[in-house]
Amino acid sequence: MASLTVLLLHLLLMLSSASAWYYSYYGGSLTFTPKGQYSDGTYKVELHNKQTTIYCNLNYYSCSSGDCGTQTETTSTGFYSNSMGFYWCQYDTVNKINLNSNLPFEIRYPTNVSPYIGLGVWASNFQNSMANWIMTAHVDLGTRSDTGESNRSPITDMLPVLRVTRNCPRSFNMAVFDPDGDKVRCRVPTNSNTNECGLCGLTAGFSLDQNSCSLKYINSNQYGNHPIELVVEDFPNKPITLSYSDGSYTTKHPLSPYRTTIAPLSKLPLQFTVYVDYHNAPSCLDGDYFPVFSSPTPRNGVNLPAYVNRTLEIKVKSEAQYTTIYDLIVTGPKGISKRKISTEEFIINWTPTENELNDHFPICFVSEARDTYYQVFQSEPRCVIVDVGSDETTVTCNETTITVEVEKSYLIRHNEGKLHLNDFSDASCNLTTRSNTTHLVAVMSLNTCGTTVEEDENNIIFKNMITSGDPTEIISRQNDVEIVFSCAYPKRSNLTLGFTHKNPYVFTEKGFGAFTFQFEFFQSQRFRKQIESSTYPVEVYLKQMIFMQIEATTSIPNTELFVESCKATPYDNPNSRISYTIIENGCVRDNTVEIYNSSKSQFRFGMEAFEFIGAHEQVYITCSVILCETGVLGSRCSQGCINSNSGNLRVKREAVAQSSRHTISQGPLHLAKTSDSQASGPSLNMGLNIIFIVGCLLACGVVIYRSRRSKAKYQPLPTFETD
């Protein structure tokens, strides 16, 4: 009976704040995308606007300054969403506009205002029960001196409605991305005279770090709607000049701590509502009541590649100890959808169209759980940026040369100045010689430009690569371009490789008897769930945290484990000529390594995933471990980290003070890249790195095989988080 009363009270409180004004707003946003010029010199631009209301009401903009052009096409899509009895409708509108010039202009929402029915006002809230809902956007399409192209707007978004409990501080890290590489700032508007805001200021209990675009909820005794009004601005990283069609120009400067009044390139609205629930959470620790994301969920703010007319799949998994995952709330571009595949897992699907080519789209989501009293607990919100590209490629192979043509995607253009073949010392291997404005073109002999020859049971393969990776480095955590292409000459049938999880290592030594070392990968830093052996190889993504545990088991009491060294290799061979040191002489060498608390018989650590530069898609971790008697002075375990310049790297082993050094390994970790569906012809894999692998067959004589790459299935860039 008590739980029913609580539920009714909960619903009444929501209705009182939500249904009083049928058309009132929970927020909105706007970005713009330049679309080039027509032959007559007029400019094309698209305005991408989102508005969230209690019911599906759509409001239009008016031109507040400058020449706002003529609308040629408007498409709007509305869809409902809800959060445990809290309903809203979001309209996604694209306005295509023709402009006579690229001079700056400003637009303002809304056009229609009717306070009597709540049209054009914020949903009832504690700051003001009927405040005006206002959004203003400053659009500047001037031609930039650093890129030679029109200025582009920052890309950002947020869930229309977020929920917090009264007693638990929460953080909302806005994912901001600027296609021009500008610095992005989020600020709270405070002057209603500029038409940037209706409420103008955060309510008590909220704060904003404008440089990181991080909003923090601290505490509030006022449950209900708390509107958030932000202005997103971009500033160049160095002084640039914007030139305009009328012959004028202006100079834009970087933002400085000493010059806070510098004019931004763009000013865009980002507005949403945080609903403070009336109940308190029994625990504020993420993973108890509030869901936490785990692999393969993408990390907040990452860029994911997507391709025209091909469905992007983003897998999202979350978990909580004392609540049940109920839903995944998603916002994104037109046509986005989700489906539940298990209690804790969802898949977000989106298929870009030709009109969205070379654009960038935010997709935001939040996991929602509830307890037995139907009280709601939401995870942190996450947003990813989807870069829409085209994957057209043509490869021509004959008996002496390989020719590859790759359409320039955003990632290729972004790294174009660094792209090279395996061997670029030969002037004839320069990629700029034959490339043009739309395609990368590389032509090489089968024995030049670093082309390698491989042979397996089925094929003789000539392989090369276009990459932006620094050839002097071993690993990379950047979103480097790698276009691997090959001509394969088949010999027999297909070859299938398998990977096997390594079982515990068993050793026997005098003084220690029989003991084991078990090396496992875990899903999160709480080390509750190890990754199942049946799922090997373990898929990881660039900069994803990998969590590892080495555990010693022995019947001898008073022993402790010491991990002296760890390294990564691209093959299951600890003596591989290619390796990367993680721990050396008991000292951490990789600056992303985190050591976690554990017992004397365990060693828990984590690090960010990387890839070996080159055509290596897997990583094995190998460690040297020792078992010691606890508390014996002078044993290797008691000495800990020994710097290489100390001159005391060799330690005399007492008869029973410590065991021999034993080498154990686990893997492979497989760098997750997009995997093509099975089809005839060449295939292409791309994650954050772009990988094209195109096979060409030679029969009798000379065969020129031209191919468009097959359809591919793209995976997101996730990260592990706490349980």
LUMROMAR-141938 format. One line per 5 residues: number of its first residue (from 0); their letters; for each residue x negated, y negated, z of C-alpha. Coordinates in steps of 0.25 Angstrom, whole numbers. Each point is the difference from the previous one (the first is absolute). Example, Ala and Ser with C-alpha at 12.3 -4.5 7.8 and 13.67 -1.06 7.14 Angstrom:
REM residues 2
0 = as = -49 18 31 | -6 -14 -2
This chain:
REM residues 723
0 = maslt = 0 0 0 | -11 -9 4 | -7 2 -14 | 13 -3 -7 | 1 -13 7
5 = vlllh = -14 -4 -3 | 2 4 -15 | 13 -9 -1 | -7 -12 7 | -11 2 -10
10 = lllml = 9 -1 -12 | 8 -11 6 | -13 -8 2 | -4 2 -15 | 14 -3 -5
15 = ssasa = 0 -13 8 | -13 -5 -6 | 2 6 -14 | 15 -1 -5 | 4 -14 5
20 = wyysy = -5 -6 -13 | 3 10 -12 | -10 -7 -10 | -11 -5 10 | -15 4 -3
25 = yggsl = -10 9 7 | -11 -5 -9 | -6 -1 -14 | -13 -1 -8 | -5 -5 -14
30 = tftpk = -13 2 -9 | -2 -3 -14 | -8 6 -12 | -5 -7 -12 | 4 7 -13
35 = gqysd = -9 -8 -10 | 4 -9 -11 | 9 1 -12 | -5 -4 -14 | 6 -13 1
40 = gtykv = -8 -3 13 | 11 1 10 | -3 8 13 | 6 12 5 | 2 3 15
45 = elhnk = 8 9 9 | 5 -3 14 | 2 12 9 | 10 -4 11 | 5 9 11
50 = qttiy = 12 -4 9 | 6 8 12 | 14 -3 5 | 10 7 8 | 8 3 -12
55 = cnlny = -5 0 -15 | 1 -15 -2 | -10 -6 -10 | -4 -15 0 | -7 -7 -11
60 = yscss = -11 -10 0 | -1 -15 -5 | -11 -8 -5 | -5 -9 11 | -12 -7 -8
65 = gdcgt = -7 1 -13 | 4 7 -13 | 6 14 5 | 2 4 -15 | 12 8 -6
70 = qtett = 5 14 5 | 0 10 -11 | 4 12 8 | 4 4 14 | 2 14 5
75 = stgfy = 4 3 14 | 1 13 8 | 7 1 14 | -2 12 9 | 5 2 14
80 = snsmg = -9 5 12 | 3 2 15 | -7 3 13 | 9 8 10 | 12 -8 -2
85 = fywcq = -7 -13 -5 | 4 -2 -15 | -5 -10 -10 | -1 -2 -15 | -12 -4 -8
90 = ydtvn = 0 -6 -13 | -12 1 -9 | 1 -11 -12 | -10 -2 -11 | 2 -13 -8
95 = kinln = -7 -2 -13 | -3 -14 -3 | -6 -8 -12 | -8 -12 3 | -4 -12 -9
100 = snlpf = -13 -1 8 | -8 6 11 | 1 -11 10 | 4 3 14 | 15 0 4
105 = eiryp = 8 3 13 | 13 8 2 | 9 1 12 | 10 10 5 | 12 0 2
110 = tnvsp = 8 -7 -10 | 14 3 6 | 2 -3 15 | 13 2 8 | -2 0 15
115 = yiglg = 15 4 2 | -3 14 -5 | -15 1 3 | -4 -3 -14 | -14 -6 0
120 = vwasn = -3 2 15 | -8 9 8 | 7 12 7 | 4 -4 14 | -13 -1 9
125 = fqnsm = -5 -5 13 | -7 -12 -6 | 12 -5 -7 | 14 7 -3 | 2 -7 -13
130 = anwim = -14 -5 -5 | -2 -3 -15 | -7 11 -8 | -10 -7 -9 | -11 5 -9
135 = tahvd = -9 -9 -8 | -11 5 -10 | -11 -8 -6 | -4 6 -14 | -13 -4 -7
140 = lgtrs = -4 7 -13 | -12 -8 -3 | -11 6 -8 | -11 4 10 | -15 -3 -3
145 = dtges = -5 13 7 | 9 9 -8 | 5 -7 -12 | 14 4 3 | 12 -5 6
150 = nrspi = 0 -1 15 | 8 12 7 | 7 0 13 | -4 9 12 | 8 13 1
155 = tdmlp = 7 3 14 | 13 5 6 | 6 5 13 | 11 8 4 | 13 -9 1
160 = vlrvt = 3 5 14 | -10 5 10 | 4 5 14 | -8 0 13 | 4 3 15
165 = rncpr = 0 -11 10 | -12 5 8 | -10 5 -10 | -10 -10 -8 | 0 3 -14
170 = sfnma = -9 -4 -12 | 5 -3 -15 | -12 -1 -9 | 4 -6 -13 | -6 7 -12
175 = vfdpd = -5 -12 -9 | -7 2 -13 | -4 -11 -10 | -3 5 -15 | -9 -12 -2
180 = gdkvr = -8 4 13 | 4 -12 8 | 0 -2 15 | 15 2 5 | 5 -7 12
185 = crvpt = 14 1 7 | 5 -12 8 | 12 -3 8 | 7 -12 -7 | 4 -11 11
190 = nsntn = 6 -12 -9 | 14 2 -5 | -2 -13 -8 | -9 8 -10 | 12 10 -2
195 = ecglc = -9 12 3 | 8 4 12 | 13 -1 7 | -3 4 14 | -15 -4 -1
200 = gltag = -8 7 11 | -1 14 6 | 9 3 12 | -6 3 14 | -7 13 1
205 = fsldq = -7 0 -14 | -13 -5 -5 | -7 -1 -14 | -15 2 -4 | 1 -8 -13
210 = nscsl = -13 5 -5 | 3 14 1 | 15 -1 -2 | 2 8 12 | 13 -3 8
215 = kyins = 1 5 14 | 12 2 9 | -4 -1 15 | 13 0 8 | 13 -6 0
220 = nqygn = 12 0 9 | 9 -4 -12 | 5 12 -7 | 6 -1 -14 | -5 -7 -13
225 = hpiel = -13 -8 0 | -2 -6 -14 | -14 -1 -5 | -3 -11 -10 | -14 0 -7
230 = vvedf = -7 -7 -11 | -11 8 -8 | -11 -8 -6 | -12 3 -8 | -13 -8 -1
235 = pnkpi = -12 3 -9 | -13 5 5 | -8 -10 -7 | 4 -14 -6 | 7 2 -13
240 = tlsys = 7 -8 -10 | 15 2 -5 | 2 -6 -14 | 14 -3 -6 | 6 -1 -14
245 = dgsyt = 2 -15 1 | -15 -2 1 | -1 -2 15 | -7 8 11 | -2 1 15
250 = tkhpl = -10 6 9 | 3 10 10 | -9 3 12 | -2 11 10 | 7 0 13
255 = spyrt = -10 -5 11 | 2 0 15 | -4 -14 0 | 10 -4 -11 | 13 6 3
260 = tiapl = 8 -10 -9 | -6 6 -13 | 11 2 -11 | 3 15 -3 | 1 5 -14
265 = sklpl = 14 6 3 | 10 -1 11 | 10 12 1 | 11 3 11 | 0 13 7
270 = qftvy = 11 2 10 | 6 11 8 | 7 3 13 | -5 8 12 | 11 6 9
275 = vdyhn = -4 1 15 | 8 12 5 | 7 -1 14 | -7 13 5 | -14 2 6
280 = apscl = -9 11 -5 | -5 9 11 | -14 0 -7 | -6 -10 -9 | -11 9 -5
285 = dgdyf = 1 3 -15 | 3 14 -2 | 9 2 13 | 13 -7 -4 | -5 -8 -12
290 = pvfss = -3 8 -12 | -14 0 -5 | -4 2 -15 | -9 12 -3 | -7 6 -12
295 = ptprn = 4 -1 -12 | 6 -14 3 | -7 -11 -7 | -8 -11 8 | 7 -13 1
300 = gvnlp = -5 -10 -11 | -6 10 -9 | 1 -1 -15 | 6 12 -7 | 0 2 -15
305 = ayvnr = 13 3 -8 | 2 2 -15 | 11 -4 -9 | 12 10 -2 | -7 9 10
310 = tleik = 5 2 14 | -8 -4 12 | 1 9 12 | -3 -5 14 | 0 10 11
315 = vksea = 3 -5 14 | -1 8 13 | 3 -5 14 | 2 6 14 | 3 -3 14
320 = qytti = 0 9 13 | 12 -4 7 | 9 -5 -12 | 5 6 -13 | -3 -6 -13
325 = ydliv = 13 -5 -6 | -3 -8 -13 | -10 -7 -8 | 4 -14 -4 | -6 -5 -13
330 = tgpkg = 0 -13 -8 | -6 -1 -13 | 2 -3 -15 | 12 3 -8 | 2 15 -2
335 = iskrk = -7 4 13 | 6 13 7 | -4 9 11 | 3 14 4 | -2 8 13
340 = istee = -8 13 -2 | -1 4 15 | 3 -5 14 | -12 -9 0 | -3 -2 -15
345 = fiinw = 6 -9 -11 | -4 -2 -15 | 1 -14 -6 | 2 0 -15 | -1 -11 -10
350 = tpten = -2 0 -15 | -5 -13 -6 | 5 -5 -13 | -7 -7 -12 | 4 -14 5
355 = elndh = -8 3 13 | -13 3 -7 | -12 -7 7 | 9 -5 11 | -2 3 15
360 = fpicf = 12 4 9 | 1 1 15 | 7 12 6 | 3 0 15 | 5 10 10
365 = vsear = 2 3 14 | 3 13 7 | 12 0 10 | 2 10 11 | 11 1 11
370 = dtyyq = 1 7 13 | 12 8 6 | 7 -13 4 | -1 -5 -15 | -10 -11 4
375 = vfqse = -8 -4 -12 | -15 -1 0 | -8 -4 -13 | -14 2 -4 | -9 -11 -4
380 = prcvi = 4 -5 -14 | -9 3 -12 | -1 -6 -14 | -8 5 -12 | -3 -7 -13
385 = vdvgs = 3 7 -13 | -8 -4 -12 | 7 4 -13 | -9 4 -11 | -1 7 -13
390 = dettv = -8 13 -2 | -1 0 -15 | -13 7 -3 | -6 6 -13 | -12 9 -1
395 = tcnet = -7 4 -13 | -10 11 1 | -8 6 -11 | -13 8 -1 | -9 -12 3
400 = titve = 8 -11 7 | 10 -3 10 | 9 -12 -1 | 10 -4 11 | 10 -12 0
405 = veksy = 6 -4 13 | 11 -11 1 | -4 -10 10 | 8 1 13 | 0 -10 12
410 = lirhn = -11 8 7 | -9 1 -13 | 2 -15 -2 | -3 -3 14 | -13 8 -1
415 = egklh = -4 -2 -14 | -13 -8 3 | -5 12 7 | 4 12 -9 | -11 9 -6
420 = lndfs = -3 14 -5 | -8 10 7 | -12 -6 -6 | 0 -14 -4 | -15 -2 -2
425 = dascn = 2 2 -15 | 5 -13 -7 | 9 9 -9 | 8 5 12 | 5 -14 4
430 = lttrs = 15 0 1 | 1 -15 -5 | -5 4 -14 | 13 6 -5 | 11 -3 11
435 = ntthl = 10 -11 -3 | 10 -8 8 | 10 12 2 | -9 12 0 | -13 6 5
440 = vavms = -7 7 -11 | -12 9 2 | -7 8 -11 | -12 9 3 | -8 12 -5
445 = lntcg = 2 13 7 | -14 -2 6 | -1 -15 3 | 5 -10 10 | -1 10 11
450 = ttvee = 9 11 -6 | -1 13 8 | 2 14 -5 | 7 10 9 | 3 15 -3
455 = denni = 10 9 7 | 6 13 -3 | 10 -6 -9 | -6 -13 -6 | -12 -8 -4
460 = ifknm = 3 -14 4 | -6 -14 -4 | 3 -10 11 | -2 -14 3 | 7 -11 8
465 = itsgd = 3 -15 0 | -1 -5 14 | -1 -13 8 | -8 7 11 | -14 -5 4
470 = pteii = -9 11 -5 | -10 -3 11 | 10 4 11 | 4 14 4 | 15 -2 5
475 = srqnd = 11 -11 -2 | 12 -4 8 | 4 -10 -10 | 11 2 -11 | -11 2 -11
480 = veivf = 4 4 -14 | -4 13 -5 | 4 5 -14 | -6 14 -1 | 2 6 -14
485 = scayp = -5 12 -7 | 0 9 -12 | 2 15 3 | -3 11 -9 | 8 12 5
490 = krsnl = -6 14 1 | 10 8 7 | 12 -1 9 | 2 -10 11 | -8 0 13
495 = tlgft = 7 0 14 | -7 -5 12 | 4 2 14 | -3 -6 14 | 0 7 13
500 = hknpy = 1 -6 14 | -13 4 8 | 3 8 13 | -7 -2 13 | -15 3 0
505 = vftek = -4 11 10 | -14 0 5 | -7 9 11 | -13 -5 8 | -7 4 12
510 = gfgaf = 5 -8 12 | 13 -4 -7 | 5 13 -4 | 11 -1 -11 | 5 -14 -4
515 = tfqfe = 8 -6 -11 | 0 -14 -7 | 13 -4 -6 | 0 -12 -10 | 14 -5 -3
520 = ffqsq = 7 -12 -7 | 12 -7 7 | 11 -8 -4 | -2 -12 10 | -9 -5 11
525 = rfrkq = 9 7 10 | -6 13 -4 | 13 8 2 | 3 5 -14 | -12 6 -8
530 = iesst = 2 1 -15 | 5 14 -4 | -10 9 -7 | 10 3 -11 | -1 -14 -4
535 = ypvev = -15 -1 -4 | -6 -7 -7 | 4 -11 9 | 5 -12 -8 | -6 -14 4
540 = ylkqm = 0 -14 -5 | -10 -11 -1 | -1 -7 14 | 9 10 6 | -4 4 15
545 = ifmqi = -4 15 0 | 1 6 14 | -9 11 4 | -3 9 12 | -11 10 3
550 = eatts = 3 9 12 | -9 10 7 | 6 12 7 | -9 9 9 | 2 9 12
555 = ipnte = -12 -7 7 | 4 -11 10 | -6 -14 1 | -4 -2 -15 | 2 -12 -9
560 = lfves = 0 -2 -15 | -9 -10 -7 | 1 -4 -15 | -14 -4 -4 | 3 -3 -15
565 = ckatp = 11 0 -10 | -1 -3 -15 | 9 0 -12 | -3 8 -13 | 8 1 -13
570 = ydnpn = -2 15 0 | 1 11 10 | -15 0 1 | -7 -8 12 | -13 -1 -7
575 = srisy = 7 -7 -12 | -9 -11 -6 | 12 -9 1 | 4 -3 14 | 4 -11 9
580 = tiien = -4 -1 15 | 11 -2 10 | -7 3 13 | -15 2 2 | -8 4 12
585 = gcvrd = 13 -2 8 | 2 -14 -5 | 11 -5 -8 | -4 -5 -14 | 13 -3 -7
590 = ntvei = 6 -13 5 | 14 5 -1 | -2 12 9 | 9 0 13 | -4 9 11
595 = ynssk = 13 5 9 | 0 5 14 | 0 15 2 | -5 11 9 | -14 4 1
600 = sqfrf = 3 12 -9 | 6 -9 -11 | -5 -11 -9 | 11 -9 -7 | -4 -10 -10
605 = gmeaf = 6 -7 -12 | -4 -8 -12 | 5 -7 -12 | 0 9 -13 | -9 -3 -11
610 = efiga = -4 6 -13 | -13 4 -6 | -2 -10 -12 | 0 9 -13 | 9 11 -4
615 = heqvy = 1 7 14 | 14 1 5 | -3 8 13 | -7 -1 13 | -5 10 10
620 = itcsv = -4 -5 14 | -12 8 6 | -5 -2 15 | -11 5 8 | 5 4 14
625 = ilcet = -7 5 13 | 6 6 13 | -7 -4 13 | 1 3 15 | 7 -12 6
630 = gvlgs = -9 -9 8 | -14 5 -4 | -9 -12 -1 | -8 0 -13 | 9 9 -8
635 = rcsqg = 4 -6 -13 | 15 -2 5 | -5 -9 11 | -9 -9 -9 | 12 -4 -9
640 = cinsn = -4 -10 -12 | -15 0 -3 | -4 -11 -10 | -9 5 -11 | -10 -10 3
645 = sgnlr = -2 5 15 | -9 11 -4 | 7 10 9 | 8 8 -10 | -5 13 4
650 = vkrea = 5 6 13 | -6 12 7 | 11 10 2 | 1 6 14 | 3 15 1
655 = vaqss = 14 -1 3 | 2 -15 1 | 5 -1 -15 | 4 8 -12 | -6 0 -13
660 = rhtis = 5 -10 -10 | 11 6 -9 | 5 -6 -13 | 15 0 -1 | 9 -6 -11
665 = qgplh = 14 -2 -4 | 7 -4 -13 | 2 -4 -11 | 6 -13 2 | 6 -3 -14
670 = lakts = 1 -15 -5 | 14 -1 -3 | 2 -5 -14 | 13 1 -9 | 2 13 -6
675 = dsqas = 6 3 -14 | 11 9 -2 | -4 12 -8 | 0 -2 -15 | -8 3 -12
680 = gpsln = -10 -10 -4 | -9 -9 8 | 3 -4 15 | -3 -12 8 | -1 -2 15
685 = mglni = 0 -13 7 | 2 -4 15 | -6 -14 4 | -11 5 -9 | 4 2 -15
690 = ifivg = -4 13 -5 | 2 4 -15 | -4 14 -3 | 3 3 -15 | -3 13 -6
695 = cllac = -3 2 -15 | -1 13 -7 | -9 4 -12 | 4 11 -9 | -7 2 -13
700 = gvviy = -6 -13 -6 | 3 -13 5 | 13 -3 7 | 3 -14 5 | 10 1 11
705 = rsrrs = 8 -12 4 | 8 0 13 | 9 -8 8 | -1 5 15 | 10 9 5
710 = kakyq = 11 -4 11 | -6 -1 14 | 5 0 14 | -6 -11 9 | -3 2 14
715 = plptf = 0 -12 10 | -12 -4 9 | 4 4 14 | -7 -1 13 | 0 8 13
720 = etd = 6 -7 12 | 2 4 15 | 11 11 3
